[in-house]
Amino acid sequence: VAFGYFGHMWELYTFWAFVPVMLTAYNQIYPSAALNVSLLSFTIIGIGALACVASGLLSQVFGAKKVATIALSISCLCCLLSPFFLLTASPTLLILALFIWGIAVIADSPLFSTLVAQHAPQASRGTSLTIVNCLGFAITIISIQCINWLSDKLPAQYLYMLLAVGPVLGLMALLRKA
């Protein structure tokens, strides 16, 4: 489950960091859309709070690993489909896709912490969580820097597909031991 968390972290904070960039780029391509970048960024990121509550409740019915796997799969799909909704002439479709992504990208986060805690030996549970969280945040720093560095080297509409690397690797780790 730690590798599922690492894959999740590759995507999460980079998505959050680049939501305003995506919306600003959309406004440049479609000036008539006149999207409120600040308000939309806040709500797309903030909706994750509700997603965490919902995923926690769903995990009590379906299990944490299953809900985390589904959320990671949806966020991975959002990464892969990002060129389509970033280039759409429909601001409604763009905003809907970013809200779905904003929900899916964080819904698995508390579940991974739960799963790590459940699978760690009791004597080292706190240490296990600390190490996994620290490594996850280190991965986030690399991901943000990588996407930022590539932002002027790749077409913007394809850039965020690279975020799928984390969820793909995370899903491979999660599904290896079904």
N, C-alpha and C positions, 0 to 999 in steps of 0.2 A: 504493500500500500504506500510505502514511502516513495516509490518511483512514480506511482499515480499522482501523488502530491507534487513531486518535482515537475512532472509534465504540466500539471495545473498551474504551477507558479511561473513556468516559462511564459504562459499566455496571460495570466490574470493582470498583473500590474502594468504590463506593456499595453494591453488593451485599454486599461483605464487611462494611462498616460497619453495614448494616441486618439482617444475618442474626440477631444477637441480638434485635433489635427484633421481627423477624417471629416468632421462636420465643416470645418473651415475650408478644406479642399472642395467639399461638395458645393459650398456657397460660391467658390471661385468658378467652378464649372457651370453651375446653374444659379447665376445671381438672382434670378427672379424668385428662387426658393426662399431667400432671406431667412434662413434658419437662425434661431436664437441659440448660438453656440454655447453660451454659458448655462442657460437654463436647461437645454437638452443634455449637455454633458453631465450636469448635476443629477438630473433625473435618471439618465441611463446608468450612471454609476450607483446612485442611491437606491434604485429599485433592487439592488443586490441584497439589501437588508431584509426585504420581504422574501426574497428567494432563499436566504439562509434559514429563515423561520419555516418556510414551506418545506424545504428539503429535510429539515430536522423532523418535522411532523410526518412526512412521507417515509422517512427512514424507519420510524417506529412501526410502520405497517409492512413495508417491503424490504427493509434491511438497508443499512448504511452503504454497504458495498454496491448493491444494485442501483440505488439512487445516485450515488457518486458516479458510477459508470455511465449511467444514462445522461447525467448532466455534462460530464466530460465529453461524451459522444456528441451531444448537441452543440457544445461550444466549439468542438473540433469542426463540425459541419459548418458552423458560422464562419470559421477561419477560411475554410475551403471555398465557400460561396461568396466571400466578401467582394471579389471583383464584380460580381453581378449586381449586388445591391449598392455598391459604391458608385457605380456608373449609371444606375437607373435614373431616368428623368422624373421618376415619381418620388418626391420627398416623403410621402406617406410610407411607401415601401421601404425606403432607407431607414426611417425612424423606427418602423415596426421591427425590421431586422436587427437594428442596434439594440432595441429593448429586449428582444429575445436573447441576443448575445449577452447583454448586460445581466440578464437573469441567469443564464446557463453558466457563464464564466465564473460565478462565485458560489452557486448553489452547492457545489461539492466541497467547498473549503472546510466548513466545520465537520463534515463527514470524514474527511481524510484525517483530521486531528483525532476524531473519535476512534477511527480504525487503527491508527498508530497506537493510541493509548490502550486499546483493547488487545492488540497483538504484542505489545511490549511486556517483558517480564516486570512484575510488580516492583521489584527492587530498583529497577532502572527506568521506570515509566517517565518520570520527569526529565531525566537525561535524554531519553529517546526522543521525546517531544521537542526538547530544546535543540538537539542536533538536527532533526528533520526540519524544524522551522528555520534554523540558521542556514542550512544548505538550500532550502527553498528560496529564501530571500536573496542569497548569493546568486542563484540562478536567475532571479528576477532582474538583478542589476545587469547581468550579462545580456539578457534578452532585450531590455530597454536600450542598452548601448548598441547592440547589434542592429536592431530595427532602426534606431536613429542614424547609425553609420550608413546603413543601406538605403535610407530614405531618399538620398539624392543619386543613387546608383540604379535603382529599380523603379519601374513605373508604379506610382502610388497605389493604383487599383490592385496590383499583385503583391504588394509588400506584406500585407497582413496575412496572406496565405502561409507565410513562414511561421506564423504563430502556431499553426497546426502541428508542427514538429513535436512540441511538448505534449499536447493531448494524444497524438498518435503513439508516442513512446509510453506515455502513462497508461493508455488503454492496453497496449501490448503487455505491460507489466500486470495490470489488473486482471486481464483475461487469461493470463498464463496459468494462474491457479484459480480456476473457477470453483 
